[in-house]
Amino acid sequence: MTRMKIVNFGPLRDGYIDNDGFFDIKKVTIFIGSQGSGKSVVAKLISTFMWIEKALVRGNYEKKWFERKGRLRQQFLDYNRLENYNFEHATIEYQSEAFSFSYKDDVLKIIDGNGKYELPQIMYVPAERNFISYVKRTKELKISSRSLLDFLTEFDNSKQRMKETVRLPINNIDLDYDKLNDTLNLKTQDYKIKLMDASSGFQSFVPLFLVSDYLANYIVKQRNSEENIMTMEERNRYKKGVEDIWKNESLTDEQRNIALSTLSAKFNKSVFINIVEEPEQNLFPDSQKTALECLIKCNNICHENKLIMTTHSPYIINYLSIAIQADILKSKITGLKNEQELLARLEKIVPLGATVSPGNVAVYQLNDTGKILKLPAEYDIPSDNNYLNNSLKKGNELFDALLEIEEDVPS
C-alpha cells in the first residue's frame, strides 16, 4: 500500500485528519475541493515522490544525492512549479514498496523498503494541456513547465504511432493524423476539421485520450514482451553498468543522466500511473462520463495501474459512483443462469471494462482550512454529501430564496 502525509505545505496546513496523518493512494484516487485548496499540490507531490522512487530503483541517482539539504526544493519541485511554496515548517512523508521518504527542515531522508516494486510509467497531465491542440507546431513551442513538456512529448509519440483512423468515444467522430503536415483532424460524414479549429472540449479531450490510451497499451506490450525481460545475469550487468557510470568522474551531470537513461531503456516499465488534473475540462456532462470511462478502462488494463485525479465536477464523482455500483452488480451477476443477458444490459449503462471495485477507490475532500478529509462511503458508494453536490444544492436554495421574494412582489 502506498500512502502519504503532508503538513504545512502550501495551502495544506493540517493535512489528513485520520490514520496518523497518512492518506492512502489507491488504484483510483480523487481529490476534490475549491480552487486554491491544494488539490493540484497533492497530486504534484505524489508525482514528485513517485518519480524519485523510480529514479532510485533505476539507479539514476544515489540516495545521498537526494538527501543533500535543499536538493528536493531547489531541483525537483520546480518540475511541477512547487518550488516557490513556503517550506519552513513543511513535513512530507511518502511510504511505498521500495522506499520510505521523510522530508523535514529542508532535508529528505530515505529508507529502503522490502516490498515488491514494478517500474512505472508516470504521466502527469496538467490542466494547461488545452492549448496544445490549438497551436500549429507544438515542437516549436518554448515551454518552461517540465511536466507540460513531458506530456507534450508523449502526445507527439501517441500521434506518431497512429497507424489508422481512431474512432473517438465522444460524438462518434473519427480522428486521423496527417504526418506530413503534423496535424490531427476530426472527421464525420459531413465535414473534416483540424483539431486546432475544433471546439475547446475536443481540444481538451483528444490529448488526454490519446496519451492515456497510448501509454496504457504500451505498458501492456512491455509486460508481455519476453524479448526485453531481463534475466538475473542481465540485471547484474545492469547494476554494474550503473555503478561504472557513477564512478566515471569525467562525465558531466548531463552526460551521466544520458548514459543512465540509455542503460535503463533495457529495463521494462510494467505499470502506468496516470495523474490527471481536471479531466472534465470544457466537456458536456455526458462527455465527462465518457472521459472518466476511458480513463478507468486504461487503468484497468493492468491490475497495478493507478489513476489519480483532481476535479471540480460533481458529475465526475456521480459517474464514479455509477462505475462502482456497476462493478458490484457485475460481481453479483457472475455465475447466474442469465449472466450473459444481464451483462449485456449492464454494458449499455456502463462499459464492463470501465467498472471499479469500491475497495480500490478513495475520494478526498480538501477544505479551505488546509485539511484533507476522506469522503465517506454509504453502501460502498461515495457519499452524496460532498462539496461538489452541496454546491449544486446551494444553487437550488438560492433560486428558492428568489422565488420567496417574487411572492412578495405585486404582480
Number of C-alpha atoms within 10 A of each C-alpha: 10 15 16 23 21 25 19 17 22 19 22 24 19 16 26 23 14 11 9 9 16 20 22 18 21 20 23 23 19 26 25 28 21 15 13 15 21 26 26 23 21 23 21 23 18 17 23 20 23 20 17 19 25 21 15 15 16 20 21 21 18 13 18 10 11 19 18 13 15 15 15 21 18 13 11 18 19 17 17 20 15 17 15 11 14 13 17 11 12 18 20 19 20 22 22 21 15 17 21 19 19 17 18 15 12 19 17 23 17 19 12 12 13 10 10 8 16 15 16 21 20 19 21 21 23 20 16 11 20 20 13 19 24 18 15 16 12 18 13 8 12 8 12 11 14 13 20 20 18 14 20 21 14 19 23 17 15 19 20 13 10 16 9 9 13 15 14 16 14 18 9 11 15 17 21 19 21 13 11 6 9 15 17 19 19 23 18 12 7 5 7 14 13 18 23 19 14 15 12 17 17 23 22 24 23 21 23 22 20 19 22 27 18 18 23 24 15 16 21 16 14 17 16 11 11 9 7 13 15 15 9 9 9 13 14 12 13 20 15 12 17 20 13 11 19 20 10 10 10 10 13 10 11 9 12 19 16 13 17 21 15 11 18 18 11 14 18 19 19 21 25 28 22 26 25 23 24 20 26 24 20 17 20 12 15 11 18 22 23 21 22 20 24 20 22 22 20 24 27 20 18 17 10 15 22 24 22 24 23 26 23 20 19 20 19 24 24 18 19 26 22 19 27 24 19 23 21 17 15 18 10 11 17 13 9 10 9 10 14 13 12 15 19 13 11 17 16 9 12 22 17 18 17 23 24 25 17 20 11 13 21 21 25 22 23 26 20 16 12 20 20 29 18 18 21 17 15 9 9 15 20 22 16 17 11 18 19 21 16 13 12 11 12 11 11 12 12 11 11 12 11 11 12 11 9 11 9 8 8 5 5
